[in-house]
Amino acid sequence: MKAVAKKSVLSGHITVPGSKSHTIRALILAAMADGTSHISNPLPSNDCLSTAAAVRKVGAEVDFGEGENSGIWTVRGAGAGLHLPADQIDVGNSGSLMYFLCPVLSTLKGDCTFTGDESICRRPVNHLVDALCQLGANARCINGGETPPFSFCGPIDVNKKLITEGALSQYISGFMMAASRLNGTLEMELWNPKETPYLTMTKLWLESVGVPVKISDDFKKICVTGPVPFKAFDKAVPSDWEGVAFPLIAALISGSEITIDNVDGSGSQGDDKIVEVLQSVGADIEWQRAEEKLIVRGGKKLTTDSLADKELRVEMSAFPDAICALAVIACFIEGKTVFADIDICRKKETDRIKAMTSELTKLGARIVDEGNQLVVYGDGGKSLHGGEVESFKDHRIVMSMACLGLGLNNGESVIVNDAEWCSVTFPHFFEVMNEIGAGFETR
């Protein structure tokens, strides 16, 4: 599917879907629990549906609800009956599912194989395979390289310390969840922790079901003590900050005023830092925390003039998923924006640094991939023009490029290829945005 975006003015209220990160954690913990859990406001995206299919294979039951129960997923947990699947686990496009569920299943005795779609099977998993081997599982990539499919034979041994890089947070979160099933304390030593808000998110989830977790202030030492056979729970999934980023930048880019409702103020999602980043260059964003809403008023000049050295510097390691949205809006900021600590951004659905550099350049942006940092020389969007861009089947690239089109001059448009991939985290993105005036066309 192709999406066409052109100059538009937005207005009204918008609510983004529930958080993918929270939904997948909720599903896996509910599958591990004893009893029936109810998850309200889940994200019905491809990754979350893949997670539901996977936990069904290991002993849980999932009911998506309908009628008056629409929007509430009911999960009958496997509890002590959690078991290895009869065949391989296909995670689809979900790295979170792969990294979370694999360590949990490695606590069981026996063989298990994980695979996924074309994108997943290009992602290196050597760090995960090494961690499994350190803890006593026999793990290997089946094709002899560093990418899925991979297999392992458990169980892992809690009496061994895990020493690993930790730049990708997802597999660390997976071992934190797995430790709740082990007899003793799993100690993890991370020598380069990144994406640390997601580790905090996992800690909060585990503590909510009674699992003791200790994380050092620098996130280099994590201890989780088990076994804790926890009970089922009823919890609501907060809105997705990674999804909030797109209508937020869209309003600023198009000079519009909108209200984003049901905004998560818990601090459990690192991407909320985007508000502070954009306010620092003059964005008019009012966060009414008590009312759980953001009021975004576009039209105000965005500039780095008041900042040190007249440049905006953003450390991306804590919220790397925001790089696509931020790279786009940096083109509309007058001045130099430097995105630092970006290595983790290269290890997602695609190398997002390389992808954003190539596609934004096509549209007239002055953007430079310097290896260890990405630099955007913004001019208020004046140099941007229309064109056709690739999404690389990456949901965040789809949505960020579509939002860019809203700020072009009259008569210009952006065509985004493979636009259907937005459904990975924001189902019906184009329809929802059109309800506030985006005017996206799909064909």
N, C-alpha and C positions, 0 to 999 in steps of 0.2 A: 504494500500500500504506500502511496505517496501522499504527503501532507503539504498543503500550500499555505504559507503565512504571508500576510501583507499588513500594511499600516492599519491599525485599529485603535479604538478608544474603549477601554474597559470601564465597567461600573457595576456596583452591586456587591452582594455577599457571595462568598465561595467557601465550601468546606472540602478539605482534602481528605483522602482515605486514611484509614488507620495505618500505623507504622508496620512496615514489613519486618523490621528487626524485632519488634515486640511480638508480632503475630507468630513468627517462626519459633521464637523462644517459648511462647505460651503453648504452642502445639506440641513441641517436643517434651516440655516438662509435664504437660497434661497427659501425654502418652506414657510417661514414666510413673505417674502418680497412681495411687490406689483409689478408685472411685470415679465419679462422673464430674467433670469440670465443665463450666460454661464460660465461653470467651465471647464477649460482646465487642462490637465495632472491629472485627478482624478485617484484614485486607484480603479480598478475594482475588489476588493476583496470581499469575502463573507460578511464581516461586512458592507462594503459600499453598496453592493447590497441589504442587509437587510434594510439599512437606506432608500434607494431609494424606496423600497416596502412600508416601513412604512409611508413615507411622502405622497405617493400616497393615502394612506388611510385617510389622514386628509386634503385633498383638493388640493394638488400640483400635477403637471404633470411632469414626467421625461422622457426625450428622450436621450438614450445613444449615439446617433449619429453613422453614418457609412459613408463609402466612404471618401470624402474630409473633412467631419466633424468628422471622427474617432478620438477619444481622447478628444472630447469636449462634455460634458454633458449639455443639455439644460433643465432648470427647470422653469416651469411656476408656480410662487408662488401663494399660496392661499391668501396671504395678509389678509384683513379683513374677508375673507371667511374661514379662518382656522377653522376646526371643529373637534369634537371627532369622532373616527372611529365607523363604524357600528358594528364591533365586536372587539375582543381583538387585541392588538398589539403583534406580535410575533417577538422578536428582534434577533432570531437565537442565535448566539454565541457572540453578540455584547453588552458588558457592556456599552460602550460609547453611543450607540444608546439609551439604556434603561435609562441611567442617564441623558442624554441631553433632550430627547423628553418628558419624563414624566413630569418634572417641567413645560415645555412649555405648555403642554396640561392641566396641573392643573390650568392654568389661565382661563380655560373655565368652564362653568357651566355644571355639569353632571358627570356621572360615566364613568370610564375607567379602563380596566384591561391590565396588562402587563405580558407576559410570555416569555419563551425562550427555548433553547435546554437543554439537560441534565446538561451540565456544568453551564449554567446560573442559572438553578434552584437549584444549590448547593451554590450559592453565597449569603451571608447574605446581606439583603437590609434594615436592621433595622434602619440604619442611615438615609436612604432616606425616609422611612416611617415616622420616627420621625420628620424629617424636614417638610414634608408635613403637618403633624398634627399640628406642631408648628405654621404654617402659615394659619391654619384654614380649611384645607382639611380633610375629614374623610378617613383615609388610613389604610389598614390592609393587612397582608399576608393571603391569602385565606386558606392555610392549617394550620394556627394557629402557625407556627414557625417564622423563620426570613428570609425565602428565597422565591423567586417567585414560583408560580404566586402571584401577589399582585394587589389590586385594590384601587382606590381613587375616591372621589367625590369632585370636586372643585365648585367654584373657591377659590384660595388662596387669602389671605388678605395682601396687601402691608403695612398696618399700624402696622404689628407685626414684631418685630426683630427676625431674625433667629440666634440662638446660637447653634453651632454644632461643632463637632471635626474637620472635614475638612481634615482628613488624606488622604481620597480618593478625588482627585480633581474633578472627573467627575460630581458628583451631584452638586457640587458648581458651576461648569461651566453651568450646566443645569439651575440653578436658576438665574444665571447672564443673560442668554438668556431670560428666562421667564420674568425677571423684565422689559425688554424693552416693554412688553405688558401691564404692570400694571400702574395705575394712581398714581404716587408718587415715592418715593425713597425706594427701598428695601435695608435694612441694614443687613449685615451678619457679625457675630462675630465668628471667628474660633479660637478654643483654642489649636489646634494642626495641623496647616496647613502643608501639604506635597505636593509633585509633583507640586511645585509652578510655574515652567515654563509653565505648561499647563494652569494655571490661567492667566498668562500673554498672552498666545496665544489667549485665549477667549477674553480677554480685547482688544487686537489688532483687532480681527475680529469685535467685537461690535463697536469699535470706527471707524472702516473703513466704517460702514454703518450709522454712526451718533449717536450712543448711548453713552451717557456720563457714564464713569466708573471711580471710584476712588478706588485704592488699597493701603493700607498702606505699608510702607517699609518692615514690618515684615509679611505681608500678613494676619494679624489677623483681619483686618477690610476691608470689601468690601462694596461699595455703588454703586448701579446702578439706574439711574433715567429714568422713562418712563412717559407716553407712547411715543414711537418713532416709528411711522408707516413708516419704511424705504423702500426705493426703491430697485429694482433689481440691480444686479451688474455683472460685467465680471471680473473674477479673475483666476489666475493660481495657482494650488496647487504645493507647493515646494516638492522636493524629500524627501523621508522618512528617517530621521536619524536613526530610529530604524532598518530600512532595510540596511542602509549603514554599520551598525555594523558588519554584517555577512561577506560580502566580505573583509572588513577591517581586521577582525581577521583571516580570511582564508588565506590572503596573508602573514600575519606575521607568522602564524602557519606553513605554507608550505614553507617558505623561498622564496616567490615569489615577483615579482614586477608587480603591476597593477595600473591602473588609474581609479578612480571612478569619473564619470562625473555628471554634473548637481547637484552638492552638495549645499544644502541650507546654506547660510551664514547669514541669517537674524537674527539669535539668538532666533527665536521663538520656537525652539525645544531643550529641555534640554539635549537630548541624544548626542548632539555634544560635550559634556564634555568628551566623551570617548576618543577623540583625545588627550586631555591634560593628561588624566589618563595614557594612553599608552606611550605617549612621556616621561613621568616622569620616566619610567623604561627602557628607551633607544630605544623605537620604532622609526624607521625612517619613519615619516609621514610628508609629505609636503602639507600644505593646501594652494592652490593658490586661494584665495578668489575671486579675480577679474575674474578669468577664471572659477570659480565655480567647481573646481576639487580638488580631493585628490590624491596625488601620494604616494603609499605605497610600501616601499622597505623592504621586509622581509629578513631574514638571519642574522640580527644583534642580538646579545645576549640581552635578556631581563632579567634584574636583579634588585633587590631592594637594592643592595649594597650601592648606593649613597644616599638613603633616610634616614630620621630620624629613629633611632632604627632599621634600615635595614628592614623595612616593608612598604608595600604599604597599605595605609588606604583609603578606598573609602566610602564616605557617600552617600547612595543610595536613600535617600528620594526624591531628586529632579528629578532623572531619573531612576526609579525602573525597567522599561522595559528592561534596558540594563543588568540586573543581569545574564541572561542566557549566553549571549556572553562573559561577563567579567569573569564569573566563569570558563568558558572553557579556555580562554586564560591565566587565572591565573595559570593553571596547567603547562603552558609552560614558566612561569616566574620563575626564580631562586630566591627563597626566600618566605617569608610569605606575603600573601595578606589578609587583613581583610575588609570584607564588613559590614559596620555598618548601623544602622537605617534601618533595613530590613523588618520591620513588614508589610509594604505595599506590599512587594513582595510576601507575603503569601496570598494575597487577590485578585489575578488575575485569569486567567483561571484555575489555580491550585495553590497549595502551592509550588511556584517555588523554595523555599529554600529546602524544604523536597525532592522535585523531583530531583533537581540538585545534592543534596548530595547523594541520593541513586543511581542515574544512573552513576555519575562520579566515585563513589566508585567501581562500577562493572567493570570499565575500568582501575582500578589501581590507581586512584587519592587519595591523602591524603587530605580529606576535612571534616570539622567538623561543624555541625550545633550546635552553642552554644546558640540558642534561640534568643538572642538580636543581634547576629552577626554571620556571616558565615566566616569561616577561611579556606583558601586554602594554603597548604604547597607545593609550586611548586618546581619542580626539572628540569625545562627545558623540561618537557614532557618525561623524560627518563623512568619513571615507568609506563607510559600508555601502554595499550595493547588493542587489539580488543575485541569485544564482541557484544552482542545484548542488546539494551536498549529500554525502553518505552518512548514515547513522552507525555503520558497522554493527548493526543489530544490537545497539546499546541503548537501553531505555532512557538514560539520562542525556545522552547526546541528542536523541530524538526531540525530547522536550525542550532542551536548552536552545537548539537551533530553531525550533518553531517559535519560541518566545522572541528570539532575535528579530524575526521577520516583522513583529508588531511595531518595531521602532524604525523601520526603513522609510525612505521618502515615498510619496505617492507614486504609483506606477511601478514600483519595485516589489519583488516577492522572492521568498525563499521556498524552494521545493526540497523536502526532506524525504529521502528514500528509506524504505523499510520502516515506515513510521508506526506500524502496528506493534512494534516492540515496546512501546510505552506501557503496554498492558502488564509488563513484568512488575511494575510497582504502582502504576496509576491507571487502572482500568478506566476506559471512557474519558481519558484525559481531554481529547479534543471536544467531545460533547459537553463536558463540564465547563471547560474554558469558554466555549461558545455561548453558554448560558449567561456569561457576564460580558459578552460582546466581542470575543476574540476573532470571530469570523474565519476560523480555520476551515479549509476545504480539504476533503480526503477523496482519493480516487484510486 
